[in-house]
Amino acid sequence: MMDKLAFFGGLCLFLSAVEYAIPKPLPFLRLGLANLPVLIALGGFSSGEIFLLILVKILVQGIMGGTIFSYIFIFSLCGSLASGLLMLTAHRLLFRHKLISNIGISLLGAMGNAFAQLICARFFLFGENSRYVAPLLFVSSTLTGFLLGLFANHFEKKSRWFLAFMKNDGKAKIEHPKQIQDDEKNQGGNKVQKIFFLISALILILFLLIPKNLFVKTLSLAVIFVLLEIKKRGKVRILPSLFILLSVVISNLFVPFGKILFTVEKWHVLITQGALFAGLERGVVLMGFLFFSQLIIDKNIILPGALDAFFKRVLGVFDILSGEKISFEKSEKISGLTARIDEKLLSLYGIGREKFGEEK
């Protein structure tokens, strides 16, 4: 079971990385690509294994993305659990009796994910303004849910790897990635530095939570960012975080309150001091927790016992999948892309062509 979980966890992580690279108008908006392995696994995993896979997906994404101590992790946790519960229920009750296809299951999962994230947005980010982002969230979820379900239908019909997986044939070939092995050799020399970052981050996060003091929050955010820059040697990606801040601020401006700063008469929009400061405060706190997560935890974390070995196996799958690009020509049909993805999965899962009677 652990081999299957590690293999599918690596698939989820790989697709999550692909999704992260796609620009999104909202910080918590998800296309749902990482749900594809969960959708495919519904027919071959037990109910308990499905929820373990979902938890693995959430935790590994949080560790690798540096979001495990941020609001975004809560969004991911609630959305993934709601999505997984709906997809699993629909598969067990309807799919086995051919009353629903992967498209319907995927749509239900996407709607559950969107609804859960909207509730989180209501409490953590936008307040009453969450109703303004709801249409975009549900439209994008419907579109991506339909497309993922459509691809899953096609993939299950055409994939030789999926056929072998359903027959429990073959075993994943997973090795520790070289980068992780090299990093483990250098863990001892970084202990003092890690303790310093941890203590500093914990102190600063307290100042970040001081109510109604935007200046102190912003100063705390700036210091956390400087520490993160030192830790990552100037390789922090600041633009995605600034985009998060901008999207939160704009969303809060939809319900004006307080002193009017200026008006945009063409669109009948009021920009008020109260709404602007509320948006800035929420955005600064969100960015602060993101930087805090990245400062105190990363992919080189050492987990206790068997958890550490399992985590490294998931990273091994991710490294293999991300090590080779799978190109897609504009003139090529989806079946061509599916075939090349299938070859990659077959080689990684340790299943030869002879299994399918293709030996010459």
Backbone hydrogen bonds in HBPLUS format (Angstrom, degrees):
<---DONOR---> <-ACCEPTOR-->    atom                        ^
c    i                          cat <-CA-CA->   ^        H-A-AA   ^      H-
h    n   atom  resd res      DA  || num        DHA   H-A  angle D-A-AA Bond
n    s   type  num  typ     dist DA aas  dist angle  dist       angle   num
A0005-LEU N   A0001-MET O   2.96 MM   4  6.28 163.0  1.99 155.9 160.8     1
A0006-ALA N   A0002-MET O   2.88 MM   4  6.00 160.5  1.92 146.7 152.1     2
A0007-PHE N   A0003-ASP O   2.92 MM   4  6.06 159.1  1.97 148.3 154.3     3
A0008-PHE N   A0004-LYS O   2.93 MM   4  6.12 172.3  1.93 156.4 158.0     4
A0009-GLY N   A0005-LEU O   2.74 MM   4  5.73 146.1  1.85 141.2 152.1     5
A0010-GLY N   A0006-ALA O   2.95 MM   4  6.08 150.6  2.03 141.9 148.5     6
A0011-LEU N   A0007-PHE O   3.10 MM   4  6.46 147.2  2.21 139.8 148.9     7
A0012-CYS N   A0008-PHE O   2.94 MM   4  6.20 158.1  1.99 146.9 152.1     8
A0013-LEU N   A0009-GLY O   2.98 MM   4  6.22 156.7  2.03 145.4 151.8     9
A0014-PHE N   A0010-GLY O   2.93 MM   4  6.10 156.8  1.99 146.1 152.2    10
A0015-LEU N   A0011-LEU O   3.00 MM   4  6.24 168.2  2.01 154.9 157.3    11
A0016-SER N   A0012-CYS O   2.85 MM   4  5.98 144.6  1.98 143.1 153.9    12
A0017-ALA N   A0013-LEU O   2.97 MM   4  6.22 148.5  2.07 144.2 151.7    13
A0018-VAL N   A0014-PHE O   3.05 MM   4  6.42 150.8  2.14 145.1 153.3    14
A0019-GLU N   A0015-LEU O   2.95 MM   4  6.17 155.8  2.01 142.8 149.1    15
A0020-TYR N   A0016-SER O   2.86 MM   4  6.08 149.6  1.95 144.7 153.3    16
A0021-ALA N   A0017-ALA O   3.32 MM   4  6.52 140.9  2.48 138.9 146.8    17
A0022-ILE N   A0019-GLU O   2.98 MM   3  5.30 156.8  2.04 109.4 117.0    18
A0029-LEU N   A0026-LEU O   3.27 MM   3  5.24 154.7  2.34 102.3 109.8    19
A0035-ASN N   A0032-GLY O   2.97 MM   3  5.34 156.6  2.02 111.8 119.5    20
A0036-LEU N   A0033-LEU O   3.06 MM   3  5.64 165.1  2.08 117.5 122.2    21
A0039-LEU N   A0035-ASN O   2.92 MM   4  6.22 155.3  1.98 154.9 162.4    22
A0040-ILE N   A0036-LEU O   2.95 MM   4  6.21 160.2  1.98 155.9 160.8    23
A0041-ALA N   A0037-PRO O   2.87 MM   4  5.96 145.1  2.00 140.5 150.4    24
A0044-GLY N   A0041-ALA O   3.00 MM   3  5.32 144.5  2.12 110.7 121.2    25
A0045-PHE N   A0041-ALA O   2.91 MM   4  5.70 138.5  2.08 170.6 172.4    26
A0050-ILE N   A0046-SER O   2.96 MM   4  6.26 149.0  2.06 151.1 159.8    27
A0051-PHE N   A0047-SER O   3.25 MM   4  6.59 160.0  2.29 150.3 153.5    28
A0052-LEU N   A0048-GLY O   3.01 MM   4  6.26 149.1  2.11 143.7 153.0    29
A0053-LEU N   A0049-GLU O   2.85 MM   4  6.05 154.5  1.91 146.0 152.7    30
A0054-ILE N   A0050-ILE O   2.96 MM   4  6.29 153.4  2.04 146.2 153.5    31
A0055-LEU N   A0051-PHE O   2.99 MM   4  6.19 158.6  2.03 144.2 149.4    32
A0056-VAL N   A0052-LEU O   2.84 MM   4  6.09 157.4  1.89 150.2 156.9    33
A0057-LYS N   A0053-LEU O   2.83 MM   4  6.05 162.3  1.86 150.7 155.7    34
A0058-ILE N   A0054-ILE O   2.96 MM   4  6.20 159.8  2.00 149.3 154.2    35
A0059-LEU N   A0055-LEU O   2.93 MM   4  6.07 173.8  1.94 154.8 156.6    36
A0060-VAL N   A0056-VAL O   2.91 MM   4  5.89 170.1  1.92 155.8 159.1    37
A0061-GLN N   A0057-LYS O   3.06 MM   4  5.97 156.6  2.11 139.5 146.6    38
A0062-GLY N   A0058-ILE O   2.94 MM   4  6.09 151.4  2.03 142.8 151.3    39
A0063-ILE N   A0059-LEU O   2.92 MM   4  6.20 154.2  1.99 149.3 155.8    40
A0064-MET N   A0060-VAL O   2.89 MM   4  5.99 174.2  1.89 154.4 156.4    41
A0065-GLY N   A0061-GLN O   2.78 MM   4  5.61 152.1  1.86 141.6 150.1    42
A0066-GLY N   A0062-GLY O   3.05 MM   4  5.68 117.0  2.46 127.4 138.8    43
A0067-THR N   A0062-GLY O   2.99 MM   5  4.85 147.3  2.10 135.1 143.2    44
A0070-SER N   A0067-THR O   2.98 MM   3  5.16 145.5  2.10 128.2 122.8    45
A0073-PHE N   A0070-SER O   3.18 MM   3  5.56 135.5  2.38 104.5 114.8    46
A0074-ILE N   A0071-TYR O   2.95 MM   3  5.13 118.0  2.35 100.2 115.7    47
A0075-PHE N   A0071-TYR O   2.95 MM   4  6.35 155.3  2.02 153.6 161.2    48
A0076-SER N   A0072-ILE O   2.92 MM   4  6.16 160.6  1.96 146.7 151.6    49
A0077-LEU N   A0073-PHE O   2.85 MM   4  6.03 160.4  1.88 149.5 154.9    50
A0078-CYS N   A0074-ILE O   2.98 MM   4  6.12 178.1  1.98 155.1 155.7    51
A0079-GLY N   A0075-PHE O   2.88 MM   4  5.91 165.4  1.90 151.9 156.9    52
A0080-SER N   A0076-SER O   2.88 MM   4  5.78 163.2  1.91 145.8 151.1    53
A0081-LEU N   A0077-LEU O   3.07 MM   4  6.11 162.9  2.10 148.1 153.0    54
A0082-ALA N   A0078-CYS O   3.05 MM   4  6.12 163.2  2.08 147.0 152.0    55
A0083-SER N   A0079-GLY O   2.92 MM   4  5.98 161.2  1.95 145.8 151.9    56
A0084-GLY N   A0080-SER O   2.79 MM   4  5.85 163.2  1.81 146.9 152.2    57
A0085-LEU N   A0081-LEU O   2.96 MM   4  6.03 160.9  1.99 146.4 151.3    58
A0086-LEU N   A0082-ALA O   3.15 MM   4  6.33 164.3  2.17 148.5 152.2    59
A0087-MET N   A0083-SER O   2.96 MM   4  6.14 166.4  1.98 155.0 159.1    60
A0088-LEU N   A0084-GLY O   2.90 MM   4  5.91 163.3  1.93 149.7 154.7    61
A0089-THR N   A0085-LEU O   3.01 MM   4  6.08 161.0  2.04 144.3 149.9    62
A0090-ALA N   A0086-LEU O   2.95 MM   4  6.09 165.1  1.97 149.9 154.1    63
A0091-HIS N   A0087-MET O   2.93 MM   4  6.06 155.4  1.99 145.1 152.3    64
A0092-ARG N   A0088-LEU O   2.97 MM   4  6.12 166.4  1.99 151.2 154.7    65
A0093-LEU N   A0089-THR O   2.96 MM   4  6.01 157.0  2.01 149.4 155.8    66
A0094-LEU N   A0090-ALA O   2.81 MM   4  5.36 154.8  1.88 139.3 147.1    67
A0095-PHE N   A0090-ALA O   3.16 MM   5  6.54 153.1  2.24 142.0 149.2    68
A0097-HIS N   A0094-LEU O   3.12 MM   3  5.38 138.5  2.30 103.4 115.0    69
A0099-LEU N   A0094-LEU O   2.94 MM   5  5.01 171.6  1.94 146.2 143.8    70
A0098-LYS N   A0095-PHE O   2.92 MM   3  4.88 160.6  1.96 110.7 113.1    71
A0105-ILE N   A0101-SER O   3.15 MM   4  6.49 163.7  2.17 152.4 157.2    72
A0106-SER N   A0102-ASN O   2.82 MM   4  5.83 162.0  1.86 144.5 149.9    73
A0107-LEU N   A0103-ILE O   2.93 MM   4  6.12 155.6  1.99 147.6 154.5    74
A0108-LEU N   A0104-GLY O   2.99 MM   4  6.21 158.8  2.04 147.7 153.0    75
A0109-GLY N   A0105-ILE O   2.96 MM   4  6.22 160.8  1.99 150.0 155.5    76
A0110-ALA N   A0106-SER O   2.86 MM   4  6.07 154.9  1.92 147.3 154.4    77
A0111-MET N   A0107-LEU O   2.91 MM   4  6.12 156.9  1.96 149.4 155.2    78
A0112-GLY N   A0108-LEU O   2.92 MM   4  6.14 160.6  1.96 150.9 156.4    79
A0113-ASN N   A0109-GLY O   2.94 MM   4  6.09 157.5  1.99 147.0 153.2    80
A0114-ALA N   A0110-ALA O   2.92 MM   4  6.09 158.4  1.97 145.1 151.1    81
A0115-PHE N   A0111-MET O   2.89 MM   4  6.03 163.7  1.92 151.6 155.9    82
A0116-ALA N   A0112-GLY O   3.05 MM   4  6.15 163.9  2.07 146.2 150.6    83
A0117-GLN N   A0113-ASN O   3.02 MM   4  6.17 159.5  2.06 146.7 152.6    84
A0118-LEU N   A0114-ALA O   2.90 MM   4  6.04 145.6  2.02 143.8 153.5    85
A0119-ILE N   A0115-PHE O   3.10 MM   4  6.38 152.7  2.18 146.3 152.6    86
A0120-CYS N   A0116-ALA O   3.09 MM   4  6.42 157.0  2.15 144.7 150.9    87
A0121-ALA N   A0117-GLN O   2.82 MM   4  6.05 154.3  1.89 145.1 152.5    88
A0122-ARG N   A0118-LEU O   2.94 MM   4  6.15 144.8  2.06 141.2 150.6    89
A0123-PHE N   A0119-ILE O   3.24 MM   4  6.59 146.5  2.36 144.5 151.9    90
A0124-PHE N   A0120-CYS O   2.85 MM   4  5.93 160.6  1.89 159.5 165.2    91
A0125-LEU N   A0121-ALA O   3.09 MM   4  5.04 151.1  2.18 121.7 130.1    92
A0126-PHE N   A0121-ALA O   2.87 MM   5  5.76 147.7  1.97 147.6 158.0    93
A0129-ASN N   A0126-PHE O   3.04 MM   3  5.08 141.2  2.20 134.9 127.2    94
A0130-SER N   A0127-GLY O   3.18 MM   3  5.89 168.2  2.19 120.0 122.5    95
A0131-ARG N   A0128-GLU O   3.47 MM   3  6.50 176.0  2.47 123.9 124.1    96
A0132-TYR N   A0129-ASN O   2.94 MM   3  5.66 158.4  1.98 120.1 126.4    97
A0133-VAL N   A0130-SER O   3.15 MM   3  5.38 137.0  2.34 102.1 113.0    98
A0134-ALA N   A0130-SER O   3.15 MM   4  6.32 127.3  2.44 143.4 157.5    99
A0137-LEU N   A0133-VAL O   3.03 MM   4  6.20 161.1  2.07 155.4 161.5   100
A0138-PHE N   A0134-ALA O   2.91 MM   4  6.08 166.2  1.93 163.7 165.6   101
A0139-VAL N   A0135-PRO O   2.94 MM   4  5.99 157.7  1.99 149.7 156.3   102
A0140-SER N   A0136-LEU O   3.02 MM   4  6.03 167.4  2.04 146.8 150.7   103
A0141-SER N   A0137-LEU O   3.01 MM   4  6.05 150.4  2.10 138.2 147.1   104
A0142-THR N   A0138-PHE O   2.95 MM   4  6.01 153.1  2.02 139.3 146.1   105
A0143-LEU N   A0139-VAL O   3.05 MM   4  6.29 163.5  2.08 150.3 154.4   106
A0144-THR N   A0140-SER O   2.96 MM   4  6.11 174.9  1.96 153.0 154.7   107
A0145-GLY N   A0141-SER O   2.83 MM   4  5.70 152.0  1.91 139.9 148.9   108
A0146-PHE N   A0142-THR O   3.01 MM   4  6.09 155.5  2.07 143.0 148.9   109
A0147-LEU N   A0143-LEU O   3.04 MM   4  6.30 165.0  2.06 151.7 155.7   110
A0148-LEU N   A0144-THR O   2.88 MM   4  5.97 162.4  1.92 150.1 154.8   111
A0149-GLY N   A0145-GLY O   3.06 MM   4  6.12 157.2  2.12 140.8 147.3   112
A0150-LEU N   A0146-PHE O   2.92 MM   4  6.12 153.1  1.99 147.0 154.9   113
A0151-PHE N   A0147-LEU O   2.93 MM   4  6.17 159.9  1.97 148.3 153.2   114
A0152-ALA N   A0148-LEU O   2.87 MM   4  6.05 156.0  1.93 145.5 152.7   115
A0153-ASN N   A0149-GLY O   3.00 MM   4  6.24 155.0  2.06 146.0 151.7   116
A0154-HIS N   A0150-LEU O   3.15 MM   4  6.43 161.9  2.19 146.6 151.0   117
A0155-PHE N   A0151-PHE O   2.74 MM   4  5.92 164.5  1.77 157.1 162.0   118
A0156-GLU N   A0152-ALA O   2.96 MM   4  6.01 165.2  1.99 149.9 153.2   119
A0157-LYS N   A0153-ASN O   3.32 MM   4  6.46 142.5  2.47 138.3 147.3   120
A0158-LYS N   A0154-HIS O   3.07 MM   4  6.25 149.3  2.17 149.7 158.0   121
A0159-SER N   A0155-PHE O   2.82 MM   4  5.41 151.0  1.90 153.9 157.4   122
A0163-LEU N   A0159-SER O   3.41 MM   4  6.57 151.4  2.50 129.9 136.8   123
A0164-ALA N   A0160-ARG O   3.05 MM   4  6.35 156.8  2.10 148.0 153.5   124
A0165-PHE N   A0161-TRP O   2.85 MM   4  6.12 153.7  1.92 150.7 158.9   125
A0166-MET N   A0162-PHE O   2.91 MM   4  6.12 160.3  1.95 151.2 155.3   126
A0167-LYS N   A0163-LEU O   3.16 MM   4  6.38 138.4  2.34 137.3 148.2   127
A0169-ASP N   A0164-ALA O   2.78 MM   5  4.93 176.5  1.78 153.2 152.3   128
A0168-ASN N   A0165-PHE O   2.93 MM   3  4.86 155.0  1.99 102.3 109.7   129
A0173-LYS N   A0348-LEU O   2.83 MM 175  5.64 176.9  1.83 168.1 167.7   130
A0180-ILE N   A0177-PRO O   3.09 MM   3  5.46 121.3  2.45 105.2 118.8   131
A0181-GLN N   A0177-PRO O   3.13 MM   4  6.50 158.6  2.18 152.5 158.8   132
A0182-ASP N   A0178-LYS O   2.89 MM   4  6.17 161.4  1.93 157.2 161.7   133
A0183-ASP N   A0179-GLN O   2.96 MM   4  6.14 156.6  2.01 145.2 151.7   134
A0184-GLU N   A0180-ILE O   2.99 MM   4  6.19 149.4  2.09 148.1 155.7   135
A0185-LYS N   A0182-ASP O   3.22 MM   3  5.46 133.3  2.45 100.0 111.4   136
A0186-ASN N   A0183-ASP O   3.00 MM   3  5.36 145.0  2.12 106.5 116.7   137
A0187-GLN N   A0184-GLU O   3.36 MM   3  5.29 171.4  2.37 106.6 107.4   138
A0190-ASN N   A0187-GLN O   3.10 MM   3  5.58 158.3  2.15 115.7 122.4   139
A0191-LYS N   A0188-GLY O   3.43 MM   3  5.78 172.2  2.44 116.4 116.5   140
A0194-LYS N   A0190-ASN O   2.91 MM   4  6.09 156.6  1.96 152.5 159.3   141
A0195-ILE N   A0191-LYS O   2.95 MM   4  6.20 157.6  2.00 152.3 157.8   142
A0196-PHE N   A0192-VAL O   2.99 MM   4  6.24 157.5  2.04 149.1 155.3   143
A0197-PHE N   A0193-GLN O   2.97 MM   4  6.24 164.3  1.99 152.6 156.1   144
A0198-LEU N   A0194-LYS O   2.91 MM   4  6.05 157.0  1.97 146.0 152.9   145
A0199-ILE N   A0195-ILE O   2.98 MM   4  6.17 171.5  1.98 155.0 156.2   146
A0200-SER N   A0196-PHE O   2.98 MM   4  6.06 167.2  1.99 152.9 157.1   147
A0201-ALA N   A0197-PHE O   2.86 MM   4  5.89 159.0  1.90 145.8 152.2   148
A0202-LEU N   A0198-LEU O   3.01 MM   4  6.18 158.7  2.05 149.6 155.0   149
A0203-ILE N   A0199-ILE O   3.10 MM   4  6.33 157.0  2.16 148.6 154.2   150
A0204-LEU N   A0200-SER O   2.97 MM   4  6.15 165.6  1.99 152.0 156.3   151
A0205-ILE N   A0201-ALA O   2.89 MM   4  5.99 150.7  1.98 147.2 154.9   152
A0206-LEU N   A0203-ILE O   3.22 MM   3  5.44 133.8  2.44  99.8 111.4   153
A0208-LEU N   A0204-LEU O   2.97 MM   4  6.28 144.0  2.10 143.4 154.6   154
A0209-LEU N   A0206-LEU O   3.15 MM   3  5.24 138.1  2.33  97.0 108.3   155
A0210-ILE N   A0207-PHE O   3.21 MM   3  5.28 164.0  2.24 103.5 108.4   156
A0217-LYS N   A0213-ASN O   3.11 MM   4  6.35 162.9  2.14 153.3 158.6   157
A0218-THR N   A0214-LEU O   2.89 MM   4  6.01 161.3  1.93 148.7 153.7   158
A0219-LEU N   A0215-PHE O   2.93 MM   4  6.14 157.9  1.98 149.2 155.6   159
A0220-SER N   A0216-VAL O   2.92 MM   4  6.10 158.2  1.97 148.4 154.2   160
A0221-LEU N   A0217-LYS O   2.92 MM   4  6.17 156.2  1.98 147.5 154.3   161
A0222-ALA N   A0218-THR O   2.94 MM   4  6.20 155.4  2.00 146.3 152.7   162
A0223-VAL N   A0219-LEU O   3.08 MM   4  6.37 156.1  2.13 149.0 154.4   163
A0224-ILE N   A0220-SER O   2.97 MM   4  6.20 164.3  2.00 153.1 157.5   164
A0225-PHE N   A0221-LEU O   2.92 MM   4  6.11 155.7  1.98 148.7 155.7   165
A0226-VAL N   A0222-ALA O   2.99 MM   4  6.27 153.2  2.06 144.3 151.2   166
A0227-LEU N   A0223-VAL O   2.99 MM   4  6.29 163.1  2.02 154.2 157.8   167
A0228-LEU N   A0224-ILE O   2.95 MM   4  6.18 153.0  2.02 145.6 153.6   168
A0229-GLU N   A0225-PHE O   2.85 MM   4  6.12 151.0  1.94 148.5 156.7   169
A0230-ILE N   A0226-VAL O   2.99 MM   4  6.31 152.0  2.07 147.4 154.8   170
A0231-LYS N   A0227-LEU O   2.93 MM   4  6.22 160.4  1.97 148.7 153.9   171
A0232-LYS N   A0228-LEU O   2.89 MM   4  6.05 163.6  1.92 152.2 156.3   172
A0233-ARG N   A0229-GLU O   2.78 MM   4  5.54 101.9  2.40 132.9 148.8   173
A0234-GLY N   A0229-GLU O   2.80 MM   5  4.73 161.4  1.84 137.4 143.2   174
A0233-ARG N   A0230-ILE O   3.29 MM   3  4.96 156.1  2.35  94.7 101.3   175
A0235-LYS N   A0232-LYS O   3.31 MM   3  5.45 138.5  2.49 100.8 111.7   176
A0242-LEU N   A0238-ILE O   2.97 MM   4  6.26 156.2  2.02 156.4 164.0   177
A0243-PHE N   A0239-LEU O   2.91 MM   4  6.11 150.7  2.00 151.9 160.2   178
A0244-ILE N   A0240-PRO O   3.02 MM   4  6.30 144.5  2.15 139.0 148.3   179
A0245-LEU N   A0241-SER O   2.98 MM   4  6.34 160.0  2.02 149.2 153.7   180
A0246-LEU N   A0242-LEU O   2.92 MM   4  6.16 161.4  1.96 148.0 152.7   181
A0247-SER N   A0243-PHE O   2.96 MM   4  6.11 161.4  1.99 147.6 152.3   182
A0248-VAL N   A0244-ILE O   3.02 MM   4  6.23 157.8  2.07 153.3 158.9   183
A0249-VAL N   A0245-LEU O   3.01 MM   4  6.21 163.8  2.04 152.2 156.6   184
A0250-ILE N   A0246-LEU O   2.95 MM   4  6.13 171.8  1.96 155.5 157.7   185
A0251-SER N   A0247-SER O   3.06 MM   4  6.11 159.0  2.10 140.8 146.8   186
A0252-ASN N   A0248-VAL O   3.10 MM   4  6.31 147.6  2.20 144.4 152.5   187
A0252-ASN N   A0249-VAL O   3.14 MM   3  5.25 121.8  2.49  97.0 111.3   188
A0253-LEU N   A0249-VAL O   3.18 MM   4  6.45 130.4  2.44 143.0 156.2   189
A0253-LEU N   A0250-ILE O   3.12 MM   3  5.19 137.9  2.31  98.5 110.4   190
A0274-GLY N   A0257-PHE O   3.11 MM  17  5.28 121.3  2.47 142.0 150.6   191
A0273-GLN N   A0259-LYS O   2.66 MM  14  5.25 162.5  1.69 157.1 162.5   192
A0261-LEU N   A0271-ILE O   2.80 MM  10  5.68 157.6  1.85 153.1 160.9   193
A0262-PHE N   A0271-ILE O   3.42 MM   9  5.50 155.9  2.48 139.6 145.6   194
A0271-ILE N   A0262-PHE O   2.95 MM   9  5.50 165.7  1.97 175.0 175.8   195
A0264-VAL N   A0269-VAL O   2.79 MM   5  5.02 164.3  1.82 151.1 156.1   196
A0267-TRP N   A0264-VAL O   3.20 MM   3  5.91 136.8  2.39 117.0 125.3   197
A0268-HIS N   A0264-VAL O   2.91 MM   4  5.76 109.3  2.42 139.1 156.6   198
A0269-VAL N   A0264-VAL O   3.08 MM   5  5.02 165.7  2.10 132.9 135.2   199
A0276-LEU N   A0272-THR O   3.05 MM   4  6.16 159.4  2.09 147.9 154.4   200
A0277-PHE N   A0273-GLN O   2.94 MM   4  6.05 169.4  1.95 154.3 156.9   201
A0278-ALA N   A0274-GLY O   3.01 MM   4  6.10 154.0  2.07 143.1 150.8   202
A0279-GLY N   A0275-ALA O   2.98 MM   4  6.12 156.8  2.03 145.1 151.0   203
A0280-LEU N   A0276-LEU O   2.92 MM   4  6.18 159.1  1.96 149.6 155.7   204
A0281-GLU N   A0277-PHE O   2.89 MM   4  6.02 158.6  1.94 146.0 151.8   205
A0282-ARG N   A0278-ALA O   3.07 MM   4  6.27 166.0  2.09 147.7 151.0   206
A0283-GLY N   A0279-GLY O   2.90 MM   4  6.02 160.5  1.94 148.4 154.6   207
A0284-VAL N   A0280-LEU O   2.86 MM   4  5.95 159.5  1.90 149.9 155.1   208
A0285-VAL N   A0281-GLU O   3.07 MM   4  6.23 160.1  2.11 147.4 152.6   209
A0286-LEU N   A0282-ARG O   3.00 MM   4  6.19 160.4  2.04 147.4 152.9   210
A0287-MET N   A0283-GLY O   2.95 MM   4  6.16 167.0  1.96 151.6 154.8   211
A0288-GLY N   A0284-VAL O   2.84 MM   4  5.95 151.8  1.91 143.5 152.3   212
A0289-PHE N   A0285-VAL O   3.00 MM   4  6.27 156.1  2.06 151.5 155.9   213
A0290-LEU N   A0286-LEU O   3.08 MM   4  6.35 151.3  2.16 146.3 154.6   214
A0291-PHE N   A0287-MET O   2.94 MM   4  6.20 167.4  1.95 156.6 158.7   215
A0292-PHE N   A0288-GLY O   2.83 MM   4  5.95 150.8  1.92 142.2 151.7   216
A0293-SER N   A0289-PHE O   2.93 MM   4  6.06 156.8  1.98 142.7 147.7   217
A0294-GLN N   A0290-LEU O   3.10 MM   4  6.39 160.3  2.14 148.7 153.7   218
A0295-LEU N   A0291-PHE O   2.88 MM   4  5.99 137.3  2.06 141.7 153.7   219
A0296-ILE N   A0292-PHE O   3.18 MM   4  6.42 153.6  2.26 152.1 156.1   220
A0297-ILE N   A0293-SER O   3.11 MM   4  5.97 133.5  2.34 145.4 155.3   221
A0301-ILE N   A0298-ASP O   3.17 MM   3  5.78 154.2  2.24 123.8 124.3   222
A0307-LEU N   A0304-PRO O   3.15 MM   3  5.81 135.4  2.36 147.9 144.7   223
A0308-ASP N   A0305-GLY O   3.20 MM   3  5.89 138.2  2.38 114.3 122.2   224
A0310-PHE N   A0306-ALA O   2.98 MM   4  6.21 159.1  2.03 150.7 156.7   225
A0311-PHE N   A0307-LEU O   2.87 MM   4  6.05 159.9  1.91 147.8 153.4   226
A0312-LYS N   A0308-ASP O   2.99 MM   4  6.23 156.8  2.05 148.8 154.6   227
A0313-ARG N   A0309-ALA O   3.06 MM   4  6.31 142.4  2.20 139.8 150.0   228
A0313-ARG N   A0310-PHE O   3.07 MM   3  5.05 121.3  2.43  93.6 108.8   229
A0314-VAL N   A0310-PHE O   3.02 MM   4  6.40 152.9  2.10 151.3 158.3   230
A0315-LEU N   A0311-PHE O   3.05 MM   4  6.37 158.0  2.10 147.0 152.9   231
A0316-GLY N   A0312-LYS O   2.85 MM   4  6.07 137.5  2.03 136.3 148.5   232
A0317-VAL N   A0313-ARG O   3.14 MM   4  6.51 154.6  2.20 149.2 153.0   233
A0318-PHE N   A0314-VAL O   3.08 MM   4  6.39 162.3  2.11 148.2 153.4   234
A0319-ASP N   A0315-LEU O   2.83 MM   4  6.01 159.9  1.87 149.7 154.5   235
A0320-ILE N   A0316-GLY O   3.12 MM   4  6.34 158.8  2.17 147.0 152.0   236
A0321-LEU N   A0317-VAL O   2.99 MM   4  6.21 166.2  2.01 156.1 159.7   237
A0322-SER N   A0318-PHE O   2.88 MM   4  6.00 159.4  1.93 153.2 159.0   238
A0323-GLY N   A0319-ASP O   2.94 MM   4  5.76 117.9  2.34 134.6 148.2   239
A0323-GLY N   A0320-ILE O   3.36 MM   3  5.15 145.3  2.49  92.2 101.9   240
A0332-GLU N   A0329-GLU O   3.00 MM   3  5.19 154.8  2.07 107.2 115.4   241
A0336-GLY N   A0333-LYS O   3.01 MM   3  5.55 137.7  2.19 111.8 121.9   242
A0338-THR N   A0334-ILE O   2.94 MM   4  6.17 160.9  1.98 151.2 157.0   243
A0339-ALA N   A0335-SER O   2.97 MM   4  6.13 151.5  2.05 140.8 147.8   244
A0340-ARG N   A0336-GLY O   3.18 MM   4  6.49 154.4  2.25 145.4 151.1   245
A0341-ILE N   A0337-LEU O   2.96 MM   4  6.20 157.0  2.01 153.3 160.0   246
A0342-ASP N   A0338-THR O   2.82 MM   4  5.94 152.4  1.90 145.1 153.7   247
A0343-GLU N   A0339-ALA O   2.98 MM   4  6.26 149.5  2.07 142.8 150.0   248
A0344-LYS N   A0340-ARG O   3.20 MM   4  6.42 155.5  2.26 140.0 145.7   249
A0345-LEU N   A0341-ILE O   3.00 MM   4  6.31 160.8  2.03 152.9 157.7   250
A0346-LEU N   A0342-ASP O   2.82 MM   4  6.00 154.2  1.89 150.4 158.1   251
A0347-SER N   A0343-GLU O   3.03 MM   4  6.21 161.3  2.07 147.9 151.8   252
A0348-LEU N   A0344-LYS O   3.05 MM   4  6.22 155.2  2.11 145.2 152.4   253
A0349-TYR N   A0345-LEU O   2.85 MM   4  5.86 143.7  1.98 142.5 152.1   254
A0351-ILE N   A0346-LEU O   3.11 MM   5  5.37 177.3  2.11 156.1 156.4   255
A0355-LYS N   A0352-GLY O   3.17 MM   3  5.79 157.9  2.22 113.9 119.7   256
A0356-PHE N   A0353-ARG O   2.83 MM   3  5.57 157.6  1.88 121.2 128.1   257
A0358-GLU N   A0353-ARG O   3.38 MM   5  5.44 163.8  2.41 129.9 130.0   258
A0357-GLY N   A0354-GLU O   3.20 MM   3  5.01 169.4  2.21 105.1 105.6   259
